[in-house]
């Protein structure tokens, strides 16, 4: 069976004018991810990334550390949902600030409302549209893998949470409940075979334990 490794991007710049930039720690986390994949001895036939800066920079940094020359194909279907627009419409315009916990609580409420609104929601991208694009990207990549081939995708927490939730039959619950616990640089593994795509592991992060414990972040 082939495998798809979903990697959440390194820490972005929460609270900054431009969130979509890796922080210094985010680059460090991306290097650790590359070292972890190298330690596992995984060879990748294909690599994907969303088109967001934090996703592309994580991919470049991790693959450089891995020593892989696989070409990264950008696909915007792996992009995160627009948290700013969702918060504006469903959370009273909650803003990123110093209190990340309070913002996460507001975002959880907003994401739930976004899902409940369905196709009639006010956001430019509705929840059904988001769900459709991330599941399509997943299954198309799986279908494109040869026997025993592996792929790596550098994406975001909401995408990973939604894909995992969908594979378990509860995409909306997966988005809200799994999204809040995904760690920066966490690794989720899917396997692809005759029976389709299956979730094997979620949010692995032992590479951020022991000597790297201080690098563990959720936002």
C-alpha positions as a printed NumPy array, in Angstrom:
array([[  0.   ,   0.   ,   0.   ],
       [  1.01 ,   3.58 ,  -0.602],
       [  1.009,   6.254,   2.081],
       [  0.244,   9.96 ,   2.203],
       [  1.949,  11.996,   4.896],
       [  0.078,  15.188,   5.78 ],
       [  2.364,  17.713,   7.472],
       [  1.008,  20.783,   9.185],
       [  3.069,  23.889,   8.488],
       [  5.447,  25.322,  11.067],
       [  4.375,  28.107,  13.396],
       [  3.066,  31.126,  11.51 ],
       [  3.102,  34.739,  12.712],
       [  0.073,  34.869,  14.999],
       [ -0.867,  38.429,  15.896],
       [  1.402,  39.98 ,  13.258],
       [  0.254,  42.145,  10.358],
       [  0.915,  39.234,   7.987],
       [ -0.036,  35.932,   9.595],
       [  1.012,  33.966,   6.515],
       [  4.732,  33.973,   7.295],
       [  6.68 ,  31.36 ,   9.21 ],
       [  8.069,  32.618,  12.491],
       [ 11.676,  31.884,  13.402],
       [ 10.406,  28.937,  15.412],
       [  8.316,  27.863,  12.432],
       [ 11.448,  27.493,  10.31 ],
       [ 13.109,  25.542,  13.117],
       [ 10.107,  23.233,  13.376],
       [ 10.172,  22.668,   9.622],
       [ 13.799,  21.602,   9.843],
       [ 12.925,  19.152,  12.626],
       [ 10.117,  17.72 ,  10.475],
       [ 12.582,  17.104,   7.659],
       [ 14.967,  15.398,  10.069],
       [ 12.13 ,  13.212,  11.366],
       [ 11.129,  12.101,   7.875],
       [ 14.778,  11.364,   7.135],
       [ 15.05 ,   9.317,  10.324],
       [ 12.072,   7.252,   9.192],
       [ 13.772,   6.53 ,   5.896],
       [ 10.707,   7.527,   3.884],
       [ 11.142,   8.083,   0.159],
       [  8.568,  10.245,  -1.582],
       [  7.488,   9.845,  -5.183],
       [  5.333,  12.967,  -5.003],
       [  5.098,  16.136,  -2.927],
       [  2.294,  18.657,  -2.662],
       [  1.875,  22.008,  -0.977],
       [ -0.816,  24.605,  -0.707],
       [ -0.017,  27.979,  -2.228],
       [  0.197,  29.837,   1.1  ],
       [  3.622,  31.128,   2.106],
       [  3.706,  29.243,   5.406],
       [  2.958,  25.98 ,   3.6  ],
       [  5.464,  26.526,   0.782],
       [  8.259,  27.575,   3.155],
       [  7.63 ,  24.575,   5.386],
       [  7.868,  22.308,   2.344],
       [ 11.101,  23.862,   1.098],
       [ 12.755,  23.793,   4.516],
       [ 11.7  ,  20.25 ,   5.418],
       [ 12.613,  18.732,   2.052],
       [ 15.995,  20.438,   2.107],
       [ 16.7  ,  18.85 ,   5.481],
       [ 15.386,  15.51 ,   4.207],
       [ 17.713,  15.748,   1.234],
       [ 14.926,  15.008,  -1.219],
       [ 14.884,  16.446,  -4.721],
       [ 11.229,  15.558,  -5.315],
       [  9.428,  18.421,  -7.039],
       [  6.78 ,  20.138,  -4.938],
       [  3.569,  20.701,  -6.868],
       [  1.503,  23.611,  -5.547],
       [ -2.223,  23.004,  -5.354],
       [ -4.434,  25.63 ,  -3.745],
       [ -6.937,  22.955,  -2.754],
       [ -4.573,  22.255,   0.151],
       [ -4.929,  25.849,   1.391],
       [ -6.452,  26.556,   4.788],
       [ -9.943,  28.02 ,   5.19 ],
       [-10.083,  31.819,   5.435],
       [-10.122,  32.249,   9.209],
       [-10.388,  36.03 ,   8.942],
       [-13.57 ,  35.932,   6.866],
       [-15.11 ,  33.157,   8.948],
       [-14.421,  35.086,  12.155],
       [-15.847,  38.26 ,  10.634],
       [-19.133,  36.626,   9.686],
       [-19.542,  34.112,  12.5  ],
       [-17.59 ,  35.366,  15.516],
       [-18.381,  39.044,  15.647],
       [-15.109,  39.984,  13.967],
       [-12.825,  38.382,  16.559],
       [ -9.225,  39.383,  15.888],
       [ -5.903,  37.687,  16.478],
       [ -4.318,  39.18 ,  19.562],
       [ -2.059,  38.292,  22.422],
       [ -4.6  ,  35.89 ,  23.931],
       [ -4.462,  32.927,  21.573],
       [ -6.691,  30.815,  23.837],
       [ -9.542,  33.342,  23.7  ],
       [ -9.169,  33.596,  19.926],
       [ -9.262,  29.805,  19.591],
       [-12.495,  29.668,  21.582],
       [-14.032,  32.316,  19.34 ],
       [-12.798,  30.471,  16.253],
       [-14.331,  27.197,  17.463],
       [-17.713,  28.925,  17.718],
       [-17.244,  30.484,  14.281],
       [-16.246,  27.211,  12.634],
       [-19.282,  25.466,  14.09 ],
       [-21.544,  28.215,  12.756],
       [-19.775,  28.081,   9.384],
       [-20.456,  24.361,   9.113],
       [-24.063,  24.762,  10.264],
       [-24.678,  27.483,   7.663],
       [-23.938,  25.033,   4.858],
       [-24.235,  26.222,   1.285],
       [-26.217,  29.301,   2.305],
       [-23.453,  30.712,   4.502],
       [-22.227,  34.287,   3.959],
       [-18.556,  33.42 ,   3.453],
       [-17.078,  33.416,  -0.035],
       [-16.089,  29.783,   0.473],
       [-18.789,  27.78 ,   2.193],
       [-18.121,  24.749,   4.378],
       [-19.449,  22.285,   1.742],
       [-17.117,  23.84 ,  -0.851],
       [-14.128,  23.595,   1.482],
       [-14.945,  19.986,   2.328],
       [-15.32 ,  19.111,  -1.346],
       [-11.986,  20.581,  -2.384],
       [ -9.868,  19.007,   0.366],
       [-11.419,  15.56 ,  -0.028],
       [-11.038,  15.756,  -3.805],
       [ -7.375,  16.702,  -3.472],
       [ -6.808,  13.779,  -1.109],
       [ -8.443,  11.13 ,  -3.246],
       [ -6.911,  12.411,  -6.479],
       [ -3.435,  12.231,  -4.944],
       [ -4.097,   8.731,  -3.671],
       [ -5.265,   7.639,  -7.128],
       [ -2.119,   9.123,  -8.679],
       [  0.247,   7.077,  -6.519],
       [  1.806,   3.943,  -7.922],
       [  1.915,   0.68 ,  -5.985],
       [  3.836,   1.196,  -2.755],
       [  4.607,   4.854,  -3.499],
       [  4.51 ,   7.572,  -0.857],
       [  3.516,  11.223,  -1.052],
       [  3.96 ,  14.129,   1.34 ],
       [  1.644,  17.127,   1.584],
       [  2.483,  20.369,   3.396],
       [ -0.815,  21.913,   4.418],
       [ -2.711,  23.316,   7.406],
       [ -4.482,  22.156,  10.54 ],
       [ -8.027,  22.736,   9.334],
       [ -7.385,  20.792,   6.144],
       [ -5.854,  17.87 ,   8.025],
       [ -8.652,  17.866,  10.612],
       [-11.305,  17.886,   7.899],
       [ -9.689,  15.099,   5.884],
       [ -9.366,  12.935,   9.005],
       [-12.919,  13.71 ,  10.09 ],
       [-14.225,  12.847,   6.634],
       [-12.385,   9.508,   6.66 ],
       [-14.062,   8.754,  10.007],
       [-17.464,   9.828,   8.715],
       [-17.721,  13.037,  10.77 ],
       [-16.082,  15.838,   8.771],
       [-17.625,  18.811,  10.622],
       [-16.883,  17.377,  14.051],
       [-13.408,  16.514,  12.856],
       [-12.782,  20.073,  11.748],
       [-13.737,  21.6  ,  15.087],
       [-12.458,  18.97 ,  17.516],
       [ -9.272,  17.86 ,  15.742],
       [ -8.276,  21.282,  14.447],
       [ -7.736,  22.704,  17.927],
       [ -5.214,  20.013,  18.892],
       [ -3.114,  19.835,  15.723],
       [  0.47 ,  20.85 ,  16.428],
       [  2.73 ,  22.839,  14.155],
       [  4.854,  20.352,  12.253],
       [  2.652,  17.416,  13.253],
       [  2.544,  14.416,  10.91 ],
       [ -0.63 ,  12.557,   9.95 ],
       [ -0.414,   9.355,   7.934],
       [ -2.976,   7.971,   5.517],
       [ -2.677,   4.681,   3.689],
       [ -4.094,   4.023,   0.256],
       [ -4.981,   0.619,  -1.091],
       [ -7.714,  -1.322,  -2.832],
       [-10.104,  -0.466,  -0.043],
       [ -9.585,   3.253,  -0.504],
       [ -7.918,   5.79 ,   1.763],
       [ -7.684,   5.037,   5.49 ],
       [ -6.476,   7.087,   8.443],
       [ -3.539,   5.322,  10.08 ],
       [ -2.227,   7.957,  12.498],
       [ -3.091,  11.528,  13.441],
       [ -0.938,  14.427,  14.604],
       [  2.24 ,  12.498,  15.409],
       [  4.744,  14.749,  17.18 ],
       [  7.364,  12.765,  19.146],
       [  9.917,  14.829,  17.208],
       [  8.816,  17.71 ,  19.447],
       [  9.439,  15.848,  22.679],
       [ 12.575,  15.318,  24.786],
       [ 15.27 ,  17.774,  23.642],
       [ 12.818,  19.468,  21.265],
       [  9.952,  19.784,  23.764],
       [ 10.334,  23.559,  23.888],
       [  9.481,  23.748,  20.187],
       [  5.958,  22.351,  20.56 ],
       [  3.3  ,  24.889,  19.53 ],
       [ -0.337,  24.743,  18.525],
       [ -0.684,  28.183,  16.901]])
